[in-house]
Amino acid sequence: MAMKNGDAKRPQGSRKRVPGTPSKADMKRENKKLINKGAKYVLVAIGVAAMVLSVTAMACSGILNQMQSSEDYHLTGGVAATVNGVNITEDTITKQIMSTRSALGYDSDEDWAQYLVDNGITPEEYRESVIDSYARQYLLSQAISDYNVTVSDEEVNEAWNEAAASYDSEDAFIDQLSVMGYTEDTYKESLRSSLEQEKLREEVAGVDDPTDDEIIAYANEHLDEYNDARRSSHILFKVDSDADDATKEEVRAEAQSVLDKINAGEISFEDAAKEYSEDSSADNGGDVGWDKLTTFVSDYQDALSALDVDQVSGIVESSYGFHIIKCTGHFYVDGSVTSIDQIPEDLRNQFSDTIKTEEEGTAYNDWLNSYVDEADIQINEMPADVPYNVSLEGVTPTSETEEGAPDDEAAQDEATE
């Protein structure tokens, strides 16, 4: 992919490199990325398969035990809530909250209080959201069983490989998981849980593919976002940012040699990308998709914007090295879309998937909320002496733009999923 302005080196198919020594901000970002990439919800990472419930206790493994290296805080005992008569122990909730708190880096009561205030929640509300997540996980586990949903080891391994592909190596991925409190086994359990829920969603909230008219309506509604979009492929010849001029010229000459072969018809652009490109898009003939779906660095974007379909650029220099760019598609309408044939097939599929996902999401949420509403969930009063119950008196919100302010979106993921 042509890379983002001012961002770390990020060609198509690769993502942020694993930092050698993560800072607190790095850990928050990586934790959120792992959640979104795999388990999708931090509490899903507990793992449906790792939940063992009885009428007197709920024992959890996976991320809960892995994230907690020691219990250096007070446990109260007792029952936090019951779900259809099944107890969720107060200690289970305390351990989860303290594990999450530690993973986010808010070890002191002052930092934790600031985190809560900045995100507009009280300890009681945070506890209730965690209980709600546990209750929903238990109910979902029952629904998964009732609907005979199963996920094979092969499917889990495929999801694992997809997540690991975002990193320089599988070892680098495992190292980052360790930083976030996962082991390979516990993260795979979280993936299994997520896949089970995806299959359950398809079972209870499946919708028909959108019609051509619906796709056209969507395209017109979002025309400002996609009109004049170009699809492109590129061949990347990497150059280190600290390379000297001689090295740069050597790489430029190599890129020019390949471009000459393409222009002479000695090799196709796609084959040249597979053979010479140092970008992860090489295996796909250099394809990096549509520029309106991805933010490209300005050098790449400027060169692409000047190309017509099937036209190949000259040598384009960016902070990543040298590119040869080919425009492979152009979506433009004057006025509005009136025919499905005006929309390129891959964009059409993209719009269709988006419409379907939105409709399924609405249907699934309606089903889940109804399913939860029908359950008997009783939440008991929070003990005053739980370790996460800190005073918020006198704590004022931190500006969102101030250095070190917590990630509000990540906070809401943790508190409300």
Phi, psi and omega per residue, in radians:
M1 nan 2.418 2.973
A2 -1.088 2.465 -2.820
M3 -1.579 2.814 -3.097
K4 -1.292 2.507 3.081
N5 -1.013 2.235 3.051
G6 1.215 0.123 -3.075
D7 -1.660 2.979 3.037
A8 -1.173 2.868 -3.092
K9 -1.059 2.068 -3.029
R10 -2.533 1.286 3.062
P11 -1.163 2.936 -3.129
Q12 -0.957 2.344 3.069
G13 1.545 -0.200 3.079
S14 -1.999 2.814 -3.118
R15 -2.292 -2.956 -3.048
K16 -0.943 2.337 3.123
R17 -1.178 2.633 3.110
V18 -1.269 2.117 -3.136
P19 -1.171 2.588 -3.118
G20 -1.162 -0.814 3.108
T21 -2.261 1.682 -3.017
P22 -1.117 2.373 2.967
S23 -1.422 3.087 3.093
K24 -1.044 -0.736 3.123
A25 -1.124 -0.710 3.094
D26 -1.032 -0.773 -3.092
M27 -1.109 -0.697 3.124
K28 -1.120 -0.781 -3.123
R29 -1.138 -0.768 -3.115
E30 -1.160 -0.687 3.128
N31 -1.064 -0.770 3.129
K32 -1.125 -0.695 -3.130
K33 -1.136 -0.723 3.124
L34 -1.101 -0.705 3.116
I35 -1.081 -0.867 -3.095
N36 -1.163 -0.651 -3.057
K37 -1.265 -0.716 -3.020
G38 -1.954 -1.407 -3.026
A39 -1.246 -0.499 3.094
K40 1.341 -0.557 3.043
Y41 -2.224 2.379 -3.094
V42 -1.070 -0.599 -3.107
L43 -1.425 -0.307 3.001
V44 -1.125 -0.483 -3.109
A45 -1.125 -0.258 2.995
I46 -1.036 -0.628 3.075
G47 1.554 2.100 3.067
V48 -1.008 -0.713 -3.130
A49 -1.194 -0.361 -3.124
A50 -1.596 -0.064 3.107
M51 -1.507 2.124 3.069
V52 -2.076 1.878 -3.064
L53 -1.897 2.509 3.019
S54 -2.350 3.140 -3.109
V55 -1.312 -0.140 -3.121
T56 -2.071 -0.250 -3.095
A57 -2.824 2.784 2.995
M58 -2.166 2.029 3.122
A59 -1.821 2.264 -3.094
C60 -2.059 2.490 3.042
S61 -2.092 -2.617 -3.138
G62 1.194 -2.337 -3.028
I63 -1.067 -0.555 -3.103
L64 -1.031 -0.952 -3.108
N65 -1.273 -0.596 -3.084
Q66 -1.234 -0.622 -3.086
M67 -1.332 -0.332 -3.058
Q68 -1.834 1.935 -3.102
S69 -1.522 -0.435 3.134
S70 -2.801 2.766 3.105
E71 -1.839 1.558 3.138
D72 -1.825 0.604 3.130
Y73 -2.471 2.924 -3.041
H74 -1.419 2.302 3.022
L75 -1.876 2.377 -2.999
T76 -1.665 -0.362 -2.985
G77 1.271 -3.088 3.112
G78 1.617 -3.084 -3.074
V79 -2.019 2.187 3.135
A80 -1.407 -0.688 -3.080
A81 -2.852 2.880 3.005
T82 -2.207 2.486 3.109
V83 -2.147 1.918 -3.064
N84 0.880 0.717 3.103
G85 1.495 -0.076 3.135
V86 -1.667 2.277 -3.054
N87 -1.419 2.445 2.879
I88 -1.904 2.031 -3.046
T89 -1.269 2.639 3.098
E90 -1.083 -0.633 -3.119
D91 -1.177 -0.572 3.074
T92 -1.066 -0.796 3.140
I93 -1.166 -0.751 3.136
T94 -1.053 -0.805 -3.119
K95 -1.097 -0.713 3.139
Q96 -1.130 -0.801 -3.127
I97 -1.121 -0.755 -3.133
M98 -1.178 -0.596 3.089
S99 -1.165 -0.783 3.112
T100 -1.117 -0.766 3.127
R101 -1.012 -0.784 -3.141
S102 -1.156 -0.729 -3.126
A103 -1.113 -0.574 3.108
L104 -1.372 -0.194 3.073
G105 1.580 0.234 -3.134
Y106 -1.730 1.250 -3.040
D107 -1.380 -0.576 3.139
S108 -1.484 2.652 3.119
D109 -1.079 -0.577 3.140
E110 -1.133 -0.794 3.132
D111 -1.147 -0.692 -3.141
W112 -1.131 -0.740 3.106
A113 -1.087 -0.712 3.122
Q114 -1.111 -0.728 3.102
Y115 -1.013 -0.821 -3.123
L116 -1.122 -0.789 -3.122
V117 -1.130 -0.744 -3.125
D118 -1.091 -0.402 -3.125
N119 -1.921 0.193 2.978
G120 1.153 0.599 -3.137
I121 -2.295 2.656 3.093
T122 -1.767 2.872 3.060
P123 -0.975 -0.671 3.129
E124 -1.108 -0.755 -3.138
E125 -1.179 -0.661 3.111
Y126 -1.112 -0.795 3.123
R127 -1.030 -0.781 -3.111
E128 -1.102 -0.652 3.125
S129 -1.165 -0.639 3.104
V130 -1.199 -0.748 3.075
I131 -1.039 -0.765 3.124
D132 -1.039 -0.698 3.125
S133 -1.133 -0.754 3.099
Y134 -1.104 -0.746 -3.135
A135 -1.084 -0.767 3.130
R136 -1.138 -0.663 3.114
Q137 -1.114 -0.717 3.113
Y138 -1.118 -0.796 -3.141
L139 -1.137 -0.666 3.087
L140 -1.126 -0.664 3.107
S141 -1.086 -0.633 3.090
Q142 -1.184 -0.728 3.126
A143 -1.146 -0.692 3.111
I144 -1.052 -0.708 3.100
S145 -1.197 -0.771 -3.107
D146 -1.094 -0.604 -3.114
Y147 -1.641 0.139 3.088
N148 0.966 0.731 3.125
V149 -1.425 2.277 3.104
T150 -2.331 2.631 3.086
V151 -2.242 2.236 -3.092
S152 -1.433 2.799 3.061
D153 -1.054 -0.603 3.138
E154 -1.109 -0.681 3.125
E155 -1.177 -0.686 3.101
V156 -1.125 -0.771 -3.131
N157 -1.127 -0.617 3.093
E158 -1.119 -0.748 3.106
A159 -1.149 -0.657 3.089
W160 -1.068 -0.836 -3.106
N161 -1.111 -0.631 3.107
E162 -1.128 -0.756 3.129
A163 -1.168 -0.726 -3.113
A164 -1.162 -0.486 -3.118
A165 -1.138 -0.265 3.124
S166 -1.311 -0.147 -3.048
Y167 -2.031 2.941 -3.109
D168 -1.065 -0.583 -3.132
S169 -2.766 2.906 3.094
E170 -1.120 -0.644 3.112
D171 -1.088 -0.688 3.109
A172 -1.130 -0.669 3.100
F173 -1.112 -0.797 -3.137
I174 -1.120 -0.663 3.098
D175 -1.063 -0.737 3.140
Q176 -1.212 -0.622 3.054
L177 -1.035 -0.711 3.141
S178 -1.085 -0.717 3.102
V179 -1.049 -0.649 -3.114
M180 -1.450 -0.057 3.078
G181 1.700 0.194 3.120
Y182 -1.792 2.725 2.807
T183 -1.898 3.007 3.087
E184 -1.028 -0.734 -3.113
D185 -1.147 -0.782 -3.095
T186 -1.218 -0.591 3.109
Y187 -1.230 -0.642 3.088
K188 -1.147 -0.588 3.053
E189 -1.129 -0.669 3.103
S190 -1.152 -0.652 3.080
L191 -1.132 -0.733 3.119
R192 -1.057 -0.764 3.126
S193 -1.065 -0.766 -3.136
S194 -1.116 -0.742 3.126
L195 -1.142 -0.665 3.086
E196 -1.064 -0.749 -3.137
Q197 -1.182 -0.611 3.076
E198 -1.101 -0.731 3.123
K199 -1.187 -0.668 3.078
L200 -1.082 -0.720 3.123
R201 -1.033 -0.772 3.112
E202 -1.096 -0.607 -3.090
E203 -1.250 -0.755 -3.020
V204 -1.690 -0.248 -3.035
A205 -2.405 0.471 3.114
G206 -1.149 2.441 3.122
V207 -2.234 2.796 3.123
D208 -1.250 2.729 3.042
D209 -1.085 2.499 -3.136
P210 -1.153 2.646 3.112
T211 -1.363 2.915 3.084
D212 -1.033 -0.688 3.139
D213 -1.104 -0.661 3.123
E214 -1.191 -0.666 3.108
I215 -1.158 -0.737 3.093
I216 -1.070 -0.770 3.129
A217 -1.073 -0.719 3.116
Y218 -1.121 -0.772 -3.134
A219 -1.041 -0.751 3.139
N220 -1.198 -0.644 3.125
E221 -1.130 -0.543 -3.091
H222 -1.996 0.432 -3.028
L223 -1.076 -0.633 3.132
D224 -1.065 -0.490 -3.105
E225 -1.399 -0.494 -2.973
Y226 -2.068 -0.324 -3.077
N227 -1.100 2.426 -3.106
D228 1.255 0.380 3.096
A229 -1.302 2.565 3.077
R230 -2.148 2.426 3.011
R231 -1.723 2.537 -3.079
S232 -2.550 2.803 2.956
S233 -2.173 2.721 3.112
H234 -2.574 2.804 3.024
I235 -2.055 2.130 -3.077
L236 -1.863 2.250 2.998
F237 -1.948 1.829 -3.006
K238 -1.229 2.548 3.019
V239 -2.397 2.219 3.105
D240 -1.092 2.534 -3.084
S241 -1.071 -0.470 -3.119
D242 -1.745 0.260 -3.122
A243 -1.177 2.562 3.114
D244 -1.410 2.989 -3.061
D245 -1.065 -0.673 -3.116
A246 -1.088 -0.722 3.131
T247 -1.152 -0.743 3.124
K248 -1.055 -0.756 -3.126
E249 -1.172 -0.582 3.091
E250 -1.118 -0.762 3.130
V251 -1.203 -0.697 3.108
R252 -1.048 -0.717 3.134
A253 -1.120 -0.672 3.092
E254 -1.103 -0.763 3.119
A255 -1.091 -0.717 3.136
Q256 -1.125 -0.653 3.117
S257 -1.082 -0.739 3.123
V258 -1.181 -0.728 3.114
L259 -1.059 -0.704 3.125
D260 -1.076 -0.692 3.116
K261 -1.132 -0.691 3.123
I262 -1.135 -0.825 -3.099
N263 -1.163 -0.492 3.140
A264 -1.469 -0.076 -3.130
G265 1.355 0.266 -3.141
E266 -1.348 -0.387 -3.137
I267 -2.668 2.501 3.098
S268 -1.319 2.741 3.129
F269 -1.027 -0.768 -3.083
E270 -1.107 -0.745 3.124
D271 -1.194 -0.621 3.102
A272 -1.135 -0.687 3.106
A273 -1.081 -0.777 -3.139
K274 -1.107 -0.594 -3.059
E275 -1.511 -0.648 -2.955
Y276 -1.980 -0.446 -3.015
S277 -1.195 2.441 3.102
E278 -1.760 0.292 3.082
D279 -1.738 2.629 -3.128
S280 -1.183 -0.187 3.061
S281 -1.329 -0.098 -3.067
A282 -0.989 -0.729 -3.103
D283 -1.080 -0.376 3.141
N284 -1.815 0.489 3.129
G285 1.221 0.319 3.122
G286 1.519 0.028 -3.060
D287 -1.140 2.252 3.116
V288 -2.144 0.205 3.022
G289 1.429 -2.787 -3.035
W290 -1.634 2.406 -3.090
D291 -1.194 -0.396 3.119
K292 -1.369 -0.145 3.084
L293 -1.796 -0.147 -3.090
T294 -2.489 2.467 3.100
T295 -1.560 2.026 3.130
F296 -1.696 2.691 3.040
V297 -1.121 2.685 -2.981
S298 -1.070 -0.660 -3.141
D299 -1.045 -0.767 3.122
Y300 -1.186 -0.813 -3.072
Q301 -1.085 -0.745 -3.127
D302 -1.080 -0.744 -3.141
A303 -1.175 -0.725 -3.134
L304 -1.129 -0.706 -3.087
S305 -1.093 -0.355 -3.123
A306 -1.594 -0.029 -3.054
L307 -1.728 2.506 2.945
D308 -1.619 2.955 -3.131
V309 -1.034 2.330 3.136
D310 1.313 0.026 3.101
Q311 -1.483 2.496 -3.129
V312 -1.932 2.394 -3.117
S313 -1.337 3.053 2.891
G314 -1.430 -2.765 3.102
I315 -1.392 2.151 -3.114
V316 -1.957 2.128 -3.133
E317 -1.667 2.362 3.024
S318 -2.393 -3.092 3.133
S319 -1.184 -0.164 -3.132
Y320 -1.692 -0.209 -3.096
G321 2.359 -2.419 -3.104
F322 -2.085 2.378 -3.118
H323 -2.051 2.568 2.816
I324 -2.001 2.173 -2.978
I325 -2.041 2.405 3.038
K326 -2.159 2.254 3.042
C327 -1.437 2.123 -3.075
T328 -1.947 -0.049 3.134
G329 -2.935 2.673 3.128
H330 -2.568 2.180 3.101
F331 -1.961 2.012 3.112
Y332 -2.616 2.322 3.007
V333 -2.276 2.531 3.094
D334 -1.719 1.820 -3.089
G335 1.867 -1.759 -3.121
S336 -2.550 2.852 3.107
V337 -1.365 2.223 3.127
T338 -2.068 -0.226 -3.116
S339 -2.415 2.500 3.132
I340 -1.086 -0.467 -3.113
D341 -1.223 -0.260 3.104
Q342 -1.318 -0.293 -3.096
I343 -1.710 2.134 3.090
P344 -0.955 2.568 -2.992
E345 -0.993 -0.766 -3.089
D346 -1.201 -0.632 3.046
L347 -1.178 -0.664 3.088
R348 -1.023 -0.761 3.111
N349 -1.142 -0.665 3.103
Q350 -1.079 -0.814 3.132
F351 -1.104 -0.737 -3.140
S352 -1.063 -0.787 -3.138
D353 -1.106 -0.698 -3.134
T354 -1.125 -0.805 3.125
I355 -1.044 -0.815 -3.104
K356 -1.121 -0.735 3.134
T357 -1.088 -0.735 3.134
E358 -1.120 -0.756 -3.132
E359 -1.172 -0.711 3.103
E360 -1.136 -0.671 3.128
G361 -1.079 -0.754 3.111
T362 -1.127 -0.789 -3.129
A363 -1.127 -0.702 -3.126
Y364 -1.178 -0.755 3.123
N365 -1.088 -0.701 3.094
D366 -1.089 -0.763 3.127
W367 -1.112 -0.816 -3.082
L368 -1.128 -0.771 3.133
N369 -1.073 -0.698 3.101
S370 -1.150 -0.723 -3.138
Y371 -1.090 -0.746 3.138
V372 -1.220 -0.707 -3.132
D373 -1.067 -0.555 -3.124
E374 -1.365 -0.247 -3.129
A375 -1.404 2.741 3.087
D376 -1.669 1.700 -3.122
I377 -1.983 2.093 3.126
Q378 -2.052 2.101 -3.141
I379 -1.844 2.179 3.132
N380 -1.491 2.830 -3.129
E381 -1.115 2.485 -3.137
M382 -1.250 2.265 3.048
P383 -1.076 2.464 -3.089
A384 -1.187 -0.424 -3.007
D385 -1.774 0.335 3.026
V386 -1.173 2.547 -2.964
P387 -1.208 -0.309 3.141
Y388 -1.603 -0.006 -3.141
N389 -1.479 1.517 -3.109
V390 -1.829 2.717 3.118
S391 -1.313 2.350 3.092
L392 -1.800 0.085 -3.101
E393 -1.118 2.234 3.100
G394 1.423 -0.029 3.140
V395 -1.530 2.178 -3.133
T396 -1.884 2.628 -3.109
P397 -1.077 2.495 3.049
T398 -1.510 2.470 3.082
S399 -1.048 2.387 -3.128
E400 -1.102 -0.426 -3.091
T401 -1.599 -0.123 -3.115
E402 -1.286 2.454 -3.139
E403 -1.037 2.262 3.100
G404 1.643 -0.049 3.106
A405 -1.158 2.524 -3.104
P406 -1.169 2.736 3.109
D407 -1.363 1.791 -3.047
D408 -1.043 -0.718 -3.090
E409 -1.148 -0.735 3.107
A410 -1.112 -0.653 -3.141
A411 -1.080 -0.760 3.140
Q412 -1.170 -0.608 3.053
D413 -1.014 -0.799 -3.089
E414 -1.182 -0.680 -2.960
A415 -1.506 -0.472 -2.951
T416 -2.087 -0.225 -3.123
E417 -1.133 nan nan
